[in-house]
Amino acid sequence: KTGHGKSRLGNSILNLGKEKVFEFSAMGSSVTKTCKKETARVDDVTFNVIDTPGVMDTGAIETEILAEISRCRELCPNGVNAVLLVISYGERFTKEEENSIADLQKAFGDSLFKYGIVIITKGDVFEAAKEDGEFESFDQYLSKEPPYFKEVLKKVEQRYVLFNNRLKGDAAKGQRTELISKIEAIMRNVGDELFRIPDVPCFPATS
């Protein structure tokens, strides 16, 4: 979804400091209109990151967005190791988000979850809330989330990572290491099989 930090997340994973290979807006408007791939070697791991438009992106039609996301298969013809589902901390998980994930599942199949990792951005905001005593732990926060969000976590076998996109360099190493461990967990489950992004036919979006 627009404003949840997908592009910032890509920059953070690639650990490029102040350089922005994926453009983003601080105003919550959509910048990413087409899929874009960037590569960097970080902590002895080569990351190939593809930024896509967000489902529910501002000023776009849902089916057109899904079709554009499906075209990122041209950037990774052999497939990908993981699909990151991004939502920001503090955002209400509404019927709109539920419908969007249903549309992604309809378009890309149940394998979306077999290769899925939920990334919760704005980890810095959560840490501030924790310091203020709102939560004792991140698990406590998740326990208060709506049932469908918990169902998504169950479908991805509890693979989730809290990410602070503001961290740079070695300060961000811990969250990248955790992300790598989730990707490795997927690879242990599926072996050498990669997730091949299908061509998405037009279909009516969920309402």
Phi, psi and chi 1 to 4 in degrees:
 res  aa     phi    psi   chi1   chi2   chi3   chi4
   1 LYS       -  145.0 -176.5  178.0  179.5  178.8
   2 THR   -56.3  133.5  -60.6      -      -      -
   3 GLY    88.8   -0.5      -      -      -      -
   4 HIS   -88.5   -4.6  -80.4 -152.6      -      -
   5 GLY    95.1   27.3      -      -      -      -
   6 LYS   -63.5  -48.3  -62.0 -178.9  -55.4  -59.8
   7 SER   -68.8  -40.9  -60.9      -      -      -
   8 ARG   -59.4  -39.7  -76.8  177.9 -176.4 -102.1
   9 LEU   -60.9  -44.8  173.6   66.3      -      -
  10 GLY   -58.3  -44.1      -      -      -      -
  11 ASN   -62.7  -39.1  -68.3  -30.5      -      -
  12 SER   -67.2  -43.4 -177.9      -      -      -
  13 ILE   -61.6  -41.0  -68.7  171.5      -      -
  14 LEU   -75.5  -10.8  -65.2  173.3      -      -
  15 ASN    55.8   50.3 -166.2   35.3      -      -
  16 LEU  -100.0   16.5  -61.4  177.7      -      -
  17 GLY    65.3 -128.6      -      -      -      -
  18 LYS   -80.7  -11.7  -66.2 -176.8  179.2  179.6
  19 GLU   -69.2  138.2 -177.7 -178.0   -6.5      -
  20 LYS  -117.6  104.8  -65.4 -169.7  -61.0 -178.0
  21 VAL   -86.7  -25.0  -67.1      -      -      -
  22 PHE  -110.0  116.4  -61.8  124.8      -      -
  23 GLU   -73.8  147.6  -66.9  -63.9  -36.5      -
  24 PHE  -147.2  163.7   58.8   85.0      -      -
  25 SER  -116.7  135.3  168.2      -      -      -
  26 ALA   -79.6   -5.2      -      -      -      -
  27 MET   -94.8   -1.2  -55.5  -58.7  -66.7      -
  28 GLY    85.4    4.1      -      -      -      -
  29 SER   -90.5  156.6   58.7      -      -      -
  30 SER   -77.0  129.6  175.6      -      -      -
  31 VAL  -107.7  -39.0  172.8      -      -      -
  32 THR   -78.4  112.5  -53.1      -      -      -
  33 LYS  -108.3  -26.0  -57.1  -62.8 -176.4 -176.8
  34 THR  -131.8  161.9   58.7      -      -      -
  35 CYS   -72.9  143.1  -61.9      -      -      -
  36 LYS  -142.6  136.6 -179.8 -178.8  179.8 -178.3
  37 LYS  -114.1  136.8  176.4 -177.7  175.2 -178.5
  38 GLU  -135.7  150.9  -65.3  -69.9  -14.9      -
  39 THR  -129.2  140.3  -60.2      -      -      -
  40 ALA  -153.6  150.5      -      -      -      -
  41 ARG  -101.7  119.9 -171.2  162.5 -179.6   80.8
  42 VAL  -132.0  129.3 -173.6      -      -      -
  43 ASP    53.1   41.8  -55.6  -31.8      -      -
  44 ASP    65.9   18.7  -63.6  -37.6      -      -
  45 VAL  -123.9  132.5  176.1      -      -      -
  46 THR   -90.0  119.0  -61.6      -      -      -
  47 PHE  -102.6  126.6  -72.6   95.4      -      -
  48 ASN  -109.0  108.6  -64.2  -63.9      -      -
  49 VAL  -111.4  129.8  178.0      -      -      -
  50 ILE  -113.0  119.7  -59.4  174.5      -      -
  51 ASP   -91.5  136.7 -170.3   21.3      -      -
  52 THR  -127.0  162.2   71.9      -      -      -
  53 PRO   -61.4  153.3  -17.7   29.8      -      -
  54 GLY   -85.6  142.9      -      -      -      -
  55 VAL   -64.2  139.1 -177.1      -      -      -
  56 MET    71.5   24.1  -61.0 -171.9  -62.1      -
  57 ASP   -62.7  149.1 -115.9  -23.8      -      -
  58 THR   -69.9  137.3   53.3      -      -      -
  59 GLY    72.5   23.4      -      -      -      -
  60 ALA  -137.9  158.1      -      -      -      -
  61 ILE   -92.1  134.2  -60.1  171.6      -      -
  62 GLU   -52.3  -48.0 -171.1   93.9  -14.7      -
  63 THR   -65.2  -33.0   51.5      -      -      -
  64 GLU   -67.7  -37.8  -67.5  178.3   -3.0      -
  65 ILE   -64.4  -46.8  -65.4  169.8      -      -
  66 LEU   -61.6  -38.4  -69.7  169.8      -      -
  67 ALA   -64.7  -40.1      -      -      -      -
  68 GLU   -66.2  -42.7  173.9   59.2   32.3      -
  69 ILE   -59.4  -40.2  -67.6  173.8      -      -
  70 SER   -65.3  -26.7   79.6      -      -      -
  71 ARG   -73.3   -8.4  -78.8 -165.3  -72.1  -88.2
  72 CYS   -69.5   -8.7   73.2      -      -      -
  73 ARG   -62.1  -24.3   68.5 -172.0 -177.6  -77.6
  74 GLU   -67.8  -24.9  -61.6  168.0    8.0      -
  75 LEU   -85.4  -17.0  -57.7  175.8      -      -
  76 CYS  -142.1   67.5   50.2      -      -      -
  77 PRO   -59.5  -24.7   21.4  -32.7      -      -
  78 ASN   -86.2  -10.7  -65.1  -36.0      -      -
  79 GLY   111.0 -179.5      -      -      -      -
  80 VAL  -130.0  158.0  -62.6      -      -      -
  81 ASN   -81.5  -27.5  -67.6  113.1      -      -
  82 ALA  -156.0  153.6      -      -      -      -
  83 VAL  -117.9  123.1  177.6      -      -      -
  84 LEU   -97.2  121.9  -52.9 -174.6      -      -
  85 LEU  -100.3  114.6  -56.6  171.8      -      -
  86 VAL  -106.5  128.4 -177.5      -      -      -
  87 ILE  -141.4  145.7 -173.2  168.4      -      -
  88 SER   -93.0  146.9   63.6      -      -      -
  89 TYR   -59.4  139.7  165.1   79.5      -      -
  90 GLY    90.4  -13.5      -      -      -      -
  91 GLU   -80.6  137.0  -66.7  -76.2  -20.8      -
  92 ARG   -69.8  132.1  -69.4 -177.4   58.4 -153.8
  93 PHE   -86.2   97.1 -162.8   84.6      -      -
  94 THR   -98.3 -179.6   65.1      -      -      -
  95 LYS   -59.0  -31.2 -174.0   67.5  175.1  179.3
  96 GLU   -63.3  -46.3 -167.3  176.8   19.7      -
  97 GLU   -63.3  -41.3  -83.5   81.6    8.7      -
  98 GLU   -59.5  -44.7 -177.2  176.4  -21.2      -
  99 ASN   -65.1  -37.6  -71.9  -17.3      -      -
 100 SER   -65.3  -42.4  -66.1      -      -      -
 101 ILE   -66.7  -36.7  -69.9  179.2      -      -
 102 ALA   -62.3  -39.3      -      -      -      -
 103 ASP   -66.3  -40.3  -74.7  -18.8      -      -
 104 LEU   -62.6  -42.4  -74.9  169.9      -      -
 105 GLN   -64.4  -40.3 -176.7  177.9    8.3      -
 106 LYS   -62.9  -39.2 -170.9 -170.9  -56.1 -179.2
 107 ALA   -77.1  -40.7      -      -      -      -
 108 PHE  -110.0   -5.1  -59.2  115.3      -      -
 109 GLY    86.4  173.2      -      -      -      -
 110 ASP   -66.5  -19.2  -69.5  -21.6      -      -
 111 SER   -63.8  -18.5  -71.0      -      -      -
 112 LEU   -52.1  -40.4  175.5   74.2      -      -
 113 PHE   -82.2  -30.7  -62.5  115.0      -      -
 114 LYS   -61.6  -30.6 -175.0  165.0   71.4  170.8
 115 TYR  -107.7    7.9  -69.5   85.8      -      -
 116 GLY   -85.6  144.5      -      -      -      -
 117 ILE  -133.7  127.7  -58.6  171.2      -      -
 118 VAL   -86.8  124.3  173.8      -      -      -
 119 ILE  -107.7  123.3  -55.7  -67.9      -      -
 120 ILE  -104.2  112.6  -60.5   96.6      -      -
 121 THR   -87.0 -178.9   58.6      -      -      -
 122 LYS    62.4   42.7  -62.5 -173.6  179.0  178.3
 123 GLY   -60.2  -28.1      -      -      -      -
 124 ASP   -66.1  -35.6   53.4  -40.6      -      -
 125 VAL   -68.1  -39.4 -179.6      -      -      -
 126 PHE   -62.5  -44.1  166.0   74.7      -      -
 127 GLU   -61.2  -36.8  -69.3  -60.9  -25.5      -
 128 ALA   -65.3  -41.7      -      -      -      -
 129 ALA   -65.0  -36.7      -      -      -      -
 130 LYS   -65.7  -42.6 -176.2  178.5  175.7 -178.0
 131 GLU   -63.5  -31.0  -72.6 -178.9   10.2      -
 132 ASP   -81.6   -1.0  -70.9  -18.7      -      -
 133 GLY    86.7   11.5      -      -      -      -
 134 GLU   -70.5  -34.1  -68.4 -176.1   34.7      -
 135 PHE  -140.4  148.1  -58.0  102.1      -      -
 136 GLU   -87.8  -26.6  -66.2 -177.3    0.9      -
 137 SER  -155.7  166.3   66.6      -      -      -
 138 PHE   -69.6  -32.7 -167.4   61.5      -      -
 139 ASP   -62.2  -34.9  -75.9  -18.5      -      -
 140 GLN   -65.0  -40.7 -176.9 -173.7   12.0      -
 141 TYR   -60.8  -46.4  163.3   72.3      -      -
 142 LEU   -62.9  -33.1  -67.9  177.6      -      -
 143 SER   -65.0  -19.6   71.3      -      -      -
 144 LYS   -96.8    0.2  -62.8 -179.9 -178.4  -61.8
 145 GLU   -75.9  158.9  -74.8  -66.6  -80.7      -
 146 PRO   -62.5  157.8  -21.8   32.6      -      -
 147 PRO   -55.4  -39.6  -26.4   34.4      -      -
 148 TYR   -66.8  -36.6 -173.7   76.8      -      -
 149 PHE   -63.3  -41.0 -175.9   73.5      -      -
 150 LYS   -64.0  -33.7  -65.6  176.0 -175.6  176.3
 151 GLU   -66.8  -38.3 -177.8   63.6   22.8      -
 152 VAL   -62.7  -44.1  170.4      -      -      -
 153 LEU   -61.1  -37.7  -68.3 -179.4      -      -
 154 LYS   -65.0  -40.7 -177.7  178.4  178.7 -179.6
 155 LYS   -65.4  -32.0  -72.8  179.7  178.5  178.8
 156 VAL   -94.5   17.4  -60.0      -      -      -
 157 GLU    58.1   40.9  -60.9 -178.1    1.0      -
 158 GLN    62.0   27.0  -56.5  -60.4  -41.6      -
 159 ARG   -86.0  103.0  -68.8 -172.5  -61.7  -92.0
 160 TYR  -145.2  152.9   60.6   85.0      -      -
 161 VAL  -138.3  130.7 -177.0      -      -      -
 162 LEU   -84.9  124.2  177.9   65.4      -      -
 163 PHE  -121.1  132.4 -123.1   86.1      -      -
 164 ASN  -105.6  102.5  178.5   -3.3      -      -
 165 ASN   -69.9   -9.1  -71.9  -25.4      -      -
 166 ARG   -83.4  -16.3  -62.8 -178.1 -179.1  -82.6
 167 LEU   -72.6  141.5  -65.4  179.1      -      -
 168 LYS  -125.8  156.6  -50.8  -64.0 -178.5 -173.2
 169 GLY    57.5 -137.1      -      -      -      -
 170 ASP   -64.2  -24.8  -71.9  -17.2      -      -
 171 ALA   -64.5  -25.4      -      -      -      -
 172 ALA   -95.1    0.3      -      -      -      -
 173 LYS   -63.1  -38.5 -173.8  172.5 -178.5  177.2
 174 GLY   -60.3  -43.9      -      -      -      -
 175 GLN   -73.4  -32.2   58.8 -168.2   18.6      -
 176 ARG   -66.5  -39.7  -77.6 -164.5  -54.6  -86.6
 177 THR   -62.2  -40.4  -61.4      -      -      -
 178 GLU   -65.1  -40.1 -172.1  173.6   -2.7      -
 179 LEU   -61.6  -44.2  174.4   59.9      -      -
 180 ILE   -59.4  -40.4  -69.2  168.6      -      -
 181 SER   -64.2  -35.0   73.1      -      -      -
 182 LYS   -69.5  -39.9  -55.3  -58.4 -172.1 -153.1
 183 ILE   -63.9  -41.6  -63.8  172.4      -      -
 184 GLU   -63.8  -34.3  -70.4  174.1  -19.7      -
 185 ALA   -63.9  -40.3      -      -      -      -
 186 ILE   -62.7  -45.1  -66.9  172.5      -      -
 187 MET   -63.3  -34.1  -65.1  170.8   68.4      -
 188 ARG   -66.2  -32.7  -74.5 -166.4  -64.2  -88.8
 189 ASN   -75.7  -37.8  -70.7  -19.7      -      -
 190 VAL  -106.7   -8.1  -58.8      -      -      -
 191 GLY    70.8 -133.9      -      -      -      -
 192 ASP   -87.5    0.5  -65.0  -29.7      -      -
 193 GLU   -76.0  125.3 -178.0 -177.5   -3.3      -
 194 LEU   -98.8  158.9  -60.3  177.8      -      -
 195 PHE   -82.3  115.3  175.9   57.0      -      -
 196 ARG   -95.1  121.7  -65.3 -178.9  179.6  -86.9
 197 ILE   -75.2  121.6  -59.5  164.0      -      -
 198 PRO   -79.9  160.5   30.6  -34.7      -      -
 199 ASP   -73.7  129.6 -173.0    7.5      -      -
 200 VAL   -96.1  118.2  175.1      -      -      -
 201 PRO   -75.1  161.6   28.8  -34.0      -      -
 202 CYS   -70.9  137.8  -69.6      -      -      -
 203 PHE  -153.3  156.0   63.7   89.5      -      -
 204 PRO   -70.2  134.2   23.6  -32.8      -      -
 205 ALA   -69.5  155.6      -      -      -      -
 206 THR   -68.4  142.0  -57.0      -      -      -
 207 SER  -131.7      -   59.8      -      -      -
